[in-house]
């Protein structure tokens, strides 16, 4: 695991369950922070857990993203703060160990195998060398 990577879990805080007014993202943030801290030193110092106003996953609340420098980003939907916290922590542990963040759906725990909304490759920015001719 590269201790120089900045890992982040971002939770949408504006999503509501269909027909309800509660915003489950806030509860998920609290439960996820507590579960990661309880998991111990394997991931405690690796992950920052924060909220964001919207990740455009409103039809599938809660929406959760995993991000790190030079790694693929994952976006998961339909996350239940009462049921899925253990799967989120298990994925955090394996994501931290993945060099490029890339894993097949079968390697993700529980519901995360089927609730993936997106896997975005890390940005590879290439600068083409230009040739300047002196005249």
DSSP file (Angstrom, degrees, kcal/mol; ACC not computed):
  #  RESIDUE AA STRUCTURE BP1 BP2  ACC     N-H-->O    O-->H-N    N-H-->O    O-->H-N    TCO  KAPPA ALPHA  PHI   PSI    X-CA   Y-CA   Z-CA
    1    1 A X              0   0    0      0, 0.0     2,-0.8     0, 0.0    96,-0.1   0.000 360.0 360.0 360.0 132.9    0.0    0.0    0.0
    2    2 A X    >   -     0   0    0     94,-0.5     3,-1.6     1,-0.1     0, 0.0  -0.749 360.0-164.1 -86.8 108.6    1.4    3.4   -1.0
    3    3 A X  T 3  S+     0   0    0     -2,-0.8    -1,-0.1     1,-0.3    93,-0.0   0.529  84.6  67.1 -71.9  -4.3    1.2    5.6    2.1
    4    4 A X  T 3  S+     0   0    0      2,-0.1    -1,-0.3    -3,-0.0     2,-0.2   0.471  78.5 100.8 -94.4  -2.0    1.7    8.7    0.0
    5    5 A X    <   -     0   0    0     -3,-1.6     2,-0.7    91,-0.1    65,-0.0  -0.587  69.5-137.3 -80.6 143.6   -1.7    8.3   -1.8
    6    6 A X        -     0   0    0     -2,-0.2    63,-0.6     2,-0.0     2,-0.4  -0.905  23.5-165.7-101.4 109.4   -4.5   10.5   -0.7
    7    7 A X  E     -aB  47  68A   0     39,-1.4    41,-1.9    -2,-0.7     2,-0.4  -0.765   6.9-175.5 -98.2 140.7   -7.6    8.3   -0.5
    8    8 A X  E     -aB  48  67A   0     59,-2.8    59,-2.6    -2,-0.4     2,-0.5  -0.998  19.3-162.0-139.2 137.9  -11.1    9.8   -0.3
    9    9 A X  E     -aB  49  66A   0     39,-2.9    41,-2.4    -2,-0.4     2,-0.5  -0.989  18.2-166.2-114.4 123.4  -14.6    8.5    0.1
   10   10 A X  E     -aB  50  65A   0     55,-2.5    55,-2.9    -2,-0.5     2,-0.4  -0.938   1.4-163.7-115.7 131.9  -17.2   11.0   -0.8
   11   11 A X  E     -aB  51  64A   0     39,-2.5    41,-2.0    -2,-0.5     2,-0.3  -0.937  23.0-120.6-117.3 133.3  -20.9   10.6    0.1
   12   12 A X  E     -a   52   0A   0     51,-2.6    41,-0.2    -2,-0.4    51,-0.2  -0.556  24.0-172.6 -70.1 131.7  -23.7   12.5   -1.5
   13   13 A X  S    S+     0   0    0     39,-2.7    13,-0.2    -2,-0.3    40,-0.2   0.459  74.4  59.5-105.1  -3.0  -25.6   14.4    1.2
   14   14 A X  S    S+     0   0    0     38,-0.5    -1,-0.1    39,-0.3    40,-0.1   0.643  75.1 108.3-101.9 -14.6  -28.6   15.7   -0.8
   15   15 A X        -     0   0    0     48,-0.1    10,-0.5     8,-0.1     2,-0.3  -0.314  48.5-165.3 -62.4 142.6  -30.1   12.4   -2.0
   16   16 A X        -     0   0    0     42,-0.3    45,-0.3     7,-0.2     7,-0.2  -0.953  26.5-106.7-124.3 150.1  -33.4   11.4   -0.4
   17   17 A X    >   -     0   0    0      5,-0.7     3,-2.5    -2,-0.3     5,-0.1  -0.502  56.9 -81.5 -70.3 145.9  -35.1    8.0   -0.5
   18   18 A X  T 3  S+     0   0    0      1,-0.3    -1,-0.1    -2,-0.2     3,-0.1  -0.213 115.9   6.6 -51.9 126.6  -38.1    7.9   -2.8
   19   19 A X  T 3  S+     0   0    0      1,-0.3     2,-0.3    -3,-0.1    -1,-0.3   0.503 114.3  96.4  79.2   4.5  -41.1    9.3   -1.0
   20   20 A X    <   -     0   0    0     -3,-2.5    -1,-0.3     2,-0.1    -4,-0.0  -0.836  62.7-148.5-124.6 162.4  -39.1   10.4    2.0
   21   21 A X        +     0   0    0     -2,-0.3    -1,-0.1    -3,-0.1    -3,-0.1   0.552  63.7 108.6-104.3 -11.2  -37.5   13.6    3.2
   22   22 A X        -     0   0    0     -5,-0.1    -5,-0.7     1,-0.1     2,-0.7  -0.341  61.8-141.8 -68.7 149.4  -34.6   12.2    5.1
   23   23 A X    >>  -     0   0    0     -7,-0.2     3,-1.1     1,-0.1     4,-0.6  -0.887  13.4-170.0-112.2  97.5  -31.2   12.5    3.7
   24   24 A X  H 3> S+     0   0    0     -2,-0.7     4,-2.3    -9,-0.3     5,-0.2   0.619  71.1  81.8 -68.8 -12.5  -29.4    9.3    4.4
   25   25 A X  H 3> S+     0   0    0    -10,-0.5     4,-2.3     1,-0.2    -1,-0.2   0.878  88.2  53.6 -60.7 -38.6  -25.9   10.6    3.3
   26   26 A X  H <> S+     0   0    0     -3,-1.1     4,-1.8   -13,-0.2    -1,-0.2   0.923 110.6  46.0 -63.6 -43.6  -25.3   12.3    6.6
   27   27 A X  H  X S+     0   0    0     -4,-0.6     4,-2.4     1,-0.2     5,-0.2   0.890 111.4  53.3 -64.7 -38.7  -26.0    9.1    8.6
   28   28 A X  H  X S+     0   0    0     -4,-2.3     4,-2.8     1,-0.2     5,-0.2   0.898 105.7  53.1 -64.6 -40.2  -23.8    7.2    6.2
   29   29 A X  H  X S+     0   0    0     -4,-2.3     4,-2.5     2,-0.2     5,-0.2   0.941 111.5  45.8 -59.1 -48.3  -20.9    9.6    6.7
   30   30 A X  H  X S+     0   0    0     -4,-1.8     4,-2.1     1,-0.2    -2,-0.2   0.928 116.0  45.0 -62.1 -46.1  -21.0    9.2   10.5
   31   31 A X  H  X S+     0   0    0     -4,-2.4     4,-2.3     1,-0.2    -1,-0.2   0.888 113.7  49.8 -67.0 -38.8  -21.3    5.4   10.3
   32   32 A X  H  X S+     0   0    0     -4,-2.8     4,-2.5    -5,-0.2     5,-0.2   0.910 110.0  49.9 -67.9 -42.7  -18.6    5.1    7.7
   33   33 A X  H  X S+     0   0    0     -4,-2.5     4,-2.2    -5,-0.2    -2,-0.2   0.927 113.4  46.6 -60.4 -44.6  -16.1    7.2    9.7
   34   34 A X  H  X S+     0   0    0     -4,-2.1     4,-2.3    -5,-0.2    -2,-0.2   0.903 113.2  48.7 -65.3 -41.4  -16.8    5.2   12.9
   35   35 A X  H  X S+     0   0    0     -4,-2.3     4,-1.3     2,-0.2    -1,-0.2   0.881 111.6  48.9 -68.3 -38.4  -16.4    1.9   11.0
   36   36 A X  H  X S+     0   0    0     -4,-2.5     4,-0.5     2,-0.2     7,-0.3   0.912 112.1  48.7 -67.8 -41.8  -13.1    2.9    9.3
   37   37 A X  H >< S+     0   0    0     -4,-2.2     3,-1.1     1,-0.2    -2,-0.2   0.909 110.9  50.7 -63.2 -40.5  -11.7    4.1   12.7
   38   38 A X  H 3< S+     0   0    0     -4,-2.3    -1,-0.2     1,-0.2    -2,-0.2   0.759  97.6  68.9 -67.8 -24.4  -12.8    0.8   14.3
   39   39 A X  H 3< S-     0   0    0     -4,-1.3     3,-0.4     1,-0.2    -1,-0.2   0.692 101.2-142.4 -69.8 -17.9  -11.0   -1.1   11.4
   40   40 A X    XX  -     0   0    0     -3,-1.1     4,-2.1    -4,-0.5     3,-1.5  -0.390  42.4 -25.4  92.5-166.3   -7.7    0.1   12.8
   41   41 A X  T 34 S+     0   0    0      1,-0.3     4,-0.4     2,-0.2    -1,-0.2   0.597 112.7  82.1 -67.6 -12.9   -4.4    1.2   11.3
   42   42 A X  T 34 S-     0   0    0     -3,-0.4    -1,-0.3     1,-0.2    -2,-0.1   0.854 122.1  -4.4 -61.0 -32.7   -4.9   -0.8    8.0
   43   43 A X  T X> S+     0   0    0     -3,-1.5     4,-1.4    -7,-0.3     3,-1.3   0.523 105.4  97.8-135.6 -11.3   -7.0    2.0    6.7
   44   44 A X  T 3< S+     0   0    0     -4,-2.1     3,-0.2     1,-0.3    -3,-0.1   0.883  95.6  37.3 -52.7 -45.9   -7.6    4.7    9.4
   45   45 A X  T 34 S+     0   0    0     -4,-0.4    -1,-0.3     1,-0.2    -4,-0.1   0.578 111.5  63.7 -84.1  -7.7   -4.9    7.0    8.1
   46   46 A X  T <4 S+     0   0    0     -3,-1.3   -39,-1.4     1,-0.1     2,-0.4   0.832  93.9  59.4 -84.7 -34.3   -5.6    6.3    4.5
   47   47 A X  E  <  -a    7   0A   0     -4,-1.4     2,-0.5    -3,-0.2   -39,-0.2  -0.838  52.4-164.1-115.0 133.1   -9.1    7.6    4.0
   48   48 A X  E     -a    8   0A   0    -41,-1.9   -39,-2.9    -2,-0.4     2,-0.5  -0.933  17.5-155.6-101.3 131.2  -10.8   10.9    4.3
   49   49 A X  E     +a    9   0A   0     -2,-0.5     2,-0.3   -41,-0.2   -39,-0.2  -0.942  26.5 153.8-111.0 124.4  -14.6   10.6    4.4
   50   50 A X  E     -a   10   0A   0    -41,-2.4   -39,-2.5    -2,-0.5     2,-0.3  -0.910  33.9-120.8-143.6 169.8  -16.5   13.7    3.4
   51   51 A X  E     -a   11   0A   0     -2,-0.3     2,-0.3   -41,-0.2   -39,-0.2  -0.766  15.7-164.8-112.3 159.3  -19.8   14.8    1.9
   52   52 A X  E     -a   12   0A   0    -41,-2.0   -39,-2.7    -2,-0.3   -38,-0.5  -0.984  29.6-119.2-141.2 149.8  -20.8   16.7   -1.2
   53   53 A X  S    S-     0   0    0     -2,-0.3   -39,-0.3     1,-0.2     2,-0.3   0.823  89.4  -2.6 -63.3 -34.4  -24.0   18.3   -2.1
   54   54 A X        +     0   0    0    -41,-0.1    -1,-0.2   -40,-0.1   -43,-0.0  -0.945  38.5 176.7-162.2 137.0  -24.7   16.3   -5.2
   55   55 A X        -     0   0    0     -2,-0.3    -1,-0.1    -3,-0.1     9,-0.0   0.090  59.8-109.5-123.0  19.2  -23.2   13.6   -7.4
   56   56 A X  S    S+     0   0    0      1,-0.1     3,-0.2     7,-0.0    -2,-0.0   0.789  89.0 115.5  59.2  32.3  -26.1   13.3   -9.8
   57   57 A X    >   +     0   0    0      1,-0.1     3,-2.7     2,-0.1    21,-0.2  -0.055  26.2 134.5-113.3  30.7  -27.1    9.9   -8.4
   58   58 A X  G >   +     0   0    0      1,-0.3     3,-0.6     2,-0.1   -42,-0.3   0.753  67.0  57.3 -56.7 -29.8  -30.4   11.0   -7.1
   59   59 A X  G 3  S+     0   0    0      1,-0.2    -1,-0.3    -3,-0.2   -41,-0.1   0.633 114.4  39.6 -75.3 -12.4  -32.3    8.0   -8.5
   60   60 A X  G <  S-     0   0    0     -3,-2.7    18,-2.7    16,-0.1    19,-0.4  -0.431  95.1-146.7-136.0  61.0  -30.0    5.7   -6.6
   61   61 A X  S <  S+     0   0    0     -3,-0.6     2,-0.1   -45,-0.3   -43,-0.1  -0.334  70.5  43.4 -72.6 158.1  -29.3    7.1   -3.1
   62   62 A X  S    S-     0   0    0     16,-0.3    17,-1.9   -50,-0.2     2,-0.5   0.753  73.2-168.0 -71.5 149.2  -27.0    7.0   -1.3
   63   63 A X        -     0   0    0     14,-0.2   -51,-2.6   -51,-0.2     2,-0.4  -0.910   5.9-175.0-107.2 133.3  -24.2    7.6   -3.8
   64   64 A X  E     -BC  11  76A   0     12,-2.6    12,-3.3    -2,-0.5     2,-0.4  -0.987   7.0-162.2-132.8 135.3  -20.6    7.0   -2.7
   65   65 A X  E     -BC  10  75A   0    -55,-2.9   -55,-2.5    -2,-0.4     2,-0.5  -0.929   6.1-156.2-118.9 144.3  -17.4    7.6   -4.6
   66   66 A X  E     +BC   9  74A   0      8,-2.2     8,-1.9    -2,-0.4     2,-0.3  -0.979  24.1 170.3-114.9 128.5  -13.9    6.3   -4.0
   67   67 A X  E     +B    8   0A   0    -59,-2.6   -59,-2.8    -2,-0.5     2,-0.3  -0.979   9.7 161.5-139.8 150.1  -11.0    8.4   -5.3
   68   68 A X  E >   -B    7   0A   0      3,-0.4     3,-1.7    -2,-0.3   -61,-0.2  -0.967  48.2 -80.5-160.2 156.6   -7.2    8.4   -5.0
   69   69 A X  T 3  S+     0   0    0    -63,-0.6     3,-0.1    -2,-0.3    53,-0.1  -0.366 114.0   2.0 -59.5 133.6   -4.3    9.9   -6.8
   70   70 A X  T 3  S+     0   0    0      1,-0.2     2,-0.3    53,-0.1    -1,-0.3   0.730 112.1 108.0  60.7  26.7   -3.3    7.9   -9.9
   71   71 A X  S <  S-     0   0    0     -3,-1.7    -3,-0.4    30,-0.1    30,-0.3  -0.919  77.2 -95.1-129.2 157.3   -6.1    5.4   -9.3
   72   72 A X        -     0   0    0     28,-2.5     2,-0.4    -2,-0.3    49,-0.2  -0.385  40.3-130.8 -62.0 147.0   -9.4    4.6  -11.0
   73   73 A X  E     - D   0 120A   0     47,-3.0    47,-3.0    -6,-0.1     2,-0.4  -0.850  18.3-155.0-102.4 139.6  -12.4    6.3   -9.4
   74   74 A X  E     -CD  66 119A   0     -8,-1.9    -8,-2.2    -2,-0.4     2,-0.5  -0.924   6.9-164.6-116.6 141.9  -15.5    4.3   -8.4
   75   75 A X  E     -CD  65 118A   0     43,-2.6    42,-3.4    -2,-0.4    43,-1.6  -0.988  11.6-173.3-125.0 120.6  -19.1    5.6   -8.1
   76   76 A X  E     -CD  64 116A   0    -12,-3.3   -12,-2.6    -2,-0.5     2,-0.3  -0.877   1.0-168.2-114.2 145.6  -21.6    3.3   -6.3
   77   77 A X        +     0   0    0     38,-2.6   -16,-0.2    -2,-0.3   -14,-0.2  -0.786  60.3  42.7-125.9 172.3  -25.3    3.8   -5.9
   78   78 A X  S    S+     0   0    0    -18,-2.7     2,-0.4    -2,-0.3   -16,-0.3   0.829  71.1 165.3  62.2  35.8  -28.2    2.4   -3.9
   79   79 A X        -     0   0    0    -17,-1.9     2,-0.6   -19,-0.4    -1,-0.2  -0.715  26.0-151.8 -87.6 129.4  -26.1    2.3   -0.7
   80   80 A X    >>  -     0   0    0     -2,-0.4     4,-2.9     1,-0.1     3,-1.3  -0.898   7.4-151.3-103.8 118.9  -28.0    1.7    2.5
   81   81 A X  T 34 S+     0   0    0     -2,-0.6     4,-0.2     1,-0.3    -1,-0.1   0.723  97.7  52.3 -61.3 -20.5  -26.4    3.2    5.6
   82   82 A X  T 34 S+     0   0    0      2,-0.1    -1,-0.3     1,-0.1    -3,-0.0   0.661 125.4  19.3 -87.2 -17.2  -28.0    0.5    7.8
   83   83 A X  T <4 S+     0   0    0     -3,-1.3     3,-0.3     2,-0.0     4,-0.2   0.725 116.8  52.5-122.9 -35.2  -26.8   -2.4    5.7
   84   84 A X  S  X S+     0   0    0     -4,-2.9     4,-2.0     1,-0.2     5,-0.2   0.345  71.1  99.4-101.1   5.3  -23.8   -1.7    3.5
   85   85 A X  H  > S+     0   0    0     -5,-0.3     4,-2.3     1,-0.2     5,-0.2   0.901  83.7  52.9 -62.0 -42.2  -21.2   -0.1    5.8
   86   86 A X  H  > S+     0   0    0     -3,-0.3     4,-2.5     1,-0.2    -1,-0.2   0.906 109.3  49.4 -61.2 -40.9  -19.2   -3.3    6.2
   87   87 A X  H  > S+     0   0    0     -4,-0.2     4,-2.4     2,-0.2    22,-0.3   0.887 109.8  52.1 -64.4 -38.2  -19.0   -3.7    2.4
   88   88 A X  H  X S+     0   0    0     -4,-2.0     4,-2.0     2,-0.2    -2,-0.2   0.895 111.6  45.9 -64.6 -40.1  -17.8   -0.1    2.0
   89   89 A X  H  X S+     0   0    0     -4,-2.3     4,-2.2     2,-0.2    -2,-0.2   0.908 111.5  51.6 -69.4 -42.1  -15.1   -0.6    4.6
   90   90 A X  H  X S+     0   0    0     -4,-2.5     4,-1.9     1,-0.2    -2,-0.2   0.910 111.0  48.4 -60.5 -41.8  -14.0   -3.9    3.0
   91   91 A X  H  X S+     0   0    0     -4,-2.4     4,-3.3     1,-0.2     5,-0.2   0.888 107.4  55.9 -66.4 -37.4  -13.8   -2.2   -0.3
   92   92 A X  H  X S+     0   0    0     -4,-2.0     4,-2.2     1,-0.2    -2,-0.2   0.916 107.1  50.2 -58.9 -42.8  -11.7    0.6    1.2
   93   93 A X  H  X S+     0   0    0     -4,-2.2     4,-0.9     1,-0.2    -1,-0.2   0.928 116.3  40.0 -62.3 -45.4   -9.2   -1.9    2.5
   94   94 A X  H  X S+     0   0    0     -4,-1.9     4,-1.0     1,-0.2     3,-0.3   0.884 112.9  55.1 -73.7 -36.9   -8.8   -3.6   -0.9
   95   95 A X  H >< S+     0   0    0     -4,-3.3     3,-0.7     1,-0.2    -2,-0.2   0.897 104.4  54.9 -61.0 -40.8   -8.9   -0.2   -2.8
   96   96 A X  H 3< S+     0   0    0     -4,-2.2   -94,-0.5    -5,-0.2    -1,-0.2   0.839 109.4  48.2 -61.5 -32.4   -6.0    1.1   -0.7
   97   97 A X  H 3< S+     0   0    0     -4,-0.9     2,-0.5    -3,-0.3    -1,-0.2   0.640  88.4  98.7 -84.1 -15.2   -4.0   -2.0   -1.7
   98   98 A X    <<  -     0   0    0     -4,-1.0     5,-0.1    -3,-0.7    -4,-0.0  -0.618  65.9-148.5 -78.5 123.6   -4.7   -1.7   -5.5
   99   99 A X  S    S+     0   0    0     -2,-0.5    -1,-0.2     1,-0.2   -97,-0.0   0.913  97.0  15.1 -57.5 -46.7   -1.8   -0.1   -7.3
  100  100 A X  S    S-     0   0    0      2,-0.2   -28,-2.5   -29,-0.1    22,-0.2   0.344 104.6-114.8-112.1   4.3   -4.0    1.5  -10.0
  101  101 A X        +     0   0    0    -30,-0.3     2,-0.4     1,-0.2   -30,-0.1   0.433  69.8 139.0  80.3  -1.5   -7.4    1.1   -8.3
  102  102 A X        +     0   0    0     -7,-0.0     2,-0.3    17,-0.0    -1,-0.2  -0.642  17.7 151.5 -86.2 126.9   -8.6   -1.3  -11.0
  103  103 A X        -     0   0    0     -2,-0.4     2,-0.1    -3,-0.1     5,-0.0  -0.990  42.6-109.5-148.7 152.8  -10.6   -4.4  -10.0
  104  104 A X    >   -     0   0    0     -2,-0.3     3,-1.7     1,-0.1     4,-0.4  -0.388  35.3-109.9 -76.0 157.9  -13.2   -6.6  -11.6
  105  105 A X  G >  S+     0   0    0      1,-0.3     3,-1.5     2,-0.2    -1,-0.1   0.847 117.5  61.0 -59.0 -34.5  -16.8   -6.5  -10.3
  106  106 A X  G 3  S+     0   0    0      1,-0.3    -1,-0.3     7,-0.0     7,-0.1   0.664  98.1  58.9 -67.3 -15.4  -16.4  -10.0   -8.9
  107  107 A X  G <  S+     0   0    0     -3,-1.7     2,-0.3     2,-0.1    -1,-0.3   0.513  88.0  92.1 -89.7  -6.9  -13.6   -8.7   -6.6
  108  108 A X  S <  S-     0   0    0     -3,-1.5     5,-0.2    -4,-0.4     2,-0.1  -0.660  82.9-108.9 -89.7 145.3  -15.9   -6.1   -4.9
  109  109 A X    >   -     0   0    0    -22,-0.3     3,-1.7    -2,-0.3     4,-0.3  -0.408  60.3 -44.3 -76.7 147.4  -17.7   -7.1   -1.7
  110  110 A X  G >  S+     0   0    0      1,-0.3     3,-1.7     2,-0.2     4,-0.3   0.061 125.2   2.8  46.1-131.4  -21.4   -7.7   -1.4
  111  111 A X  G >> S+     0   0    0      1,-0.3     3,-1.6     2,-0.2     4,-1.5   0.699 116.1  79.1 -62.6 -22.0  -23.8   -5.2   -3.1
  112  112 A X  G <4 S+     0   0    0     -3,-1.7    -1,-0.3     1,-0.3     4,-0.2   0.692  81.6  68.5 -64.8 -16.1  -20.8   -3.3   -4.6
  113  113 A X  G <4 S+     0   0    0     -3,-1.7    -1,-0.3    -4,-0.3    -2,-0.2   0.831 116.1  22.7 -66.4 -32.2  -20.6   -6.0   -7.3
  114  114 A X  T <4 S+     0   0    0     -3,-1.6    -2,-0.2    -4,-0.3    -1,-0.2   0.478 113.1  66.5-116.7  -5.1  -23.9   -4.8   -8.7
  115  115 A X     <  +     0   0    0     -4,-1.5   -38,-2.6   -39,-0.0     2,-0.5   0.175  63.9 130.5-105.8  19.0  -24.3   -1.2   -7.6
  116  116 A X  E     +D   76   0A   0    -40,-0.2   -40,-0.3    -4,-0.2     3,-0.1  -0.609  29.2 178.7 -74.3 119.9  -21.4    0.3   -9.5
  117  117 A X  E     -     0   0A   0    -42,-3.4     2,-0.3    -2,-0.5   -41,-0.2   0.786  67.5  -6.3 -88.6 -32.6  -22.6    3.3  -11.4
  118  118 A X  E     -D   75   0A   0    -43,-1.6   -43,-2.6     2,-0.0     2,-0.4  -0.978  44.6-160.2-161.4 147.4  -19.2    4.1  -12.9
  119  119 A X  E     -D   74   0A   0     -2,-0.3     2,-0.6   -45,-0.2   -45,-0.2  -0.972  23.4-166.2-127.4 115.8  -15.5    3.2  -12.9
  120  120 A X  E     -D   73   0A   0    -47,-3.0   -47,-3.0    -2,-0.4     3,-0.1  -0.902  18.4-125.8-109.6 120.5  -13.5    6.1  -14.2
  121  121 A X        -     0   0    0     -2,-0.6   -49,-0.1   -49,-0.2   -50,-0.1  -0.215  38.0 -93.0 -59.7 153.5   -9.8    5.4  -15.2
  122  122 A X        -     0   0    0    -22,-0.2     2,-0.3   -52,-0.1   -50,-0.1  -0.330  51.6 -92.7 -64.1 152.2   -7.2    7.7  -13.6
  123  123 A X        -     0   0    0    -52,-0.2     2,-0.7    -3,-0.1    -1,-0.1  -0.513  36.9-165.3 -71.1 126.6   -6.4   10.7  -15.7
  124  124 A X        -     0   0    0     -2,-0.3     2,-0.7    -3,-0.1    -1,-0.1  -0.906   7.8-169.5-113.1 100.9   -3.4   10.1  -17.9
  125  125 A X        -     0   0    0     -2,-0.7     2,-0.5     2,-0.0    -2,-0.0  -0.824   4.0-172.7 -98.3 117.0   -2.3   13.5  -19.1
  126  126 A X        -     0   0    0     -2,-0.7     2,-0.6     2,-0.0    -2,-0.0  -0.900  11.4-156.0-111.8 135.9    0.3   13.3  -21.9
  127  127 A X        -     0   0    0     -2,-0.5     2,-0.4     3,-0.0    -2,-0.0  -0.949  16.6-137.6-111.5 121.1    2.1   16.3  -23.2
  128  128 A X        -     0   0    0     -2,-0.6     2,-0.2     1,-0.1    -2,-0.0  -0.621  21.8-120.1 -79.2 130.4    3.4   15.8  -26.7
  129  129 A X        -     0   0    0     -2,-0.4     2,-0.4     1,-0.0    -1,-0.1  -0.504  28.3-148.5 -69.1 132.6    6.9   17.2  -27.2
  130  130 A X        -     0   0    0     -2,-0.2     2,-0.6     2,-0.0    -1,-0.0  -0.802   6.1-133.1-104.8 148.9    7.0   19.9  -29.8
  131  131 A X        -     0   0    0     -2,-0.4     2,-0.6     2,-0.0    -2,-0.0  -0.873  17.7-164.7-101.7 123.2    9.9   20.6  -32.0
  132  132 A X        -     0   0    0     -2,-0.6     2,-0.5     2,-0.0    -2,-0.0  -0.933   8.1-151.4-109.3 124.8   10.9   24.2  -32.3
  133  133 A X        -     0   0    0     -2,-0.6     2,-0.4     2,-0.0    -2,-0.0  -0.824   7.1-141.0 -99.5 129.2   13.2   25.0  -35.2
  134  134 A X              0   0    0     -2,-0.5    -2,-0.0     1,-0.1     0, 0.0  -0.694 360.0 360.0 -83.0 137.2   15.6   27.9  -34.9
  135  135 A X              0   0    0     -2,-0.4    -1,-0.1     0, 0.0    -2,-0.0   0.420 360.0 360.0-110.6 360.0   15.9   29.9  -38.1
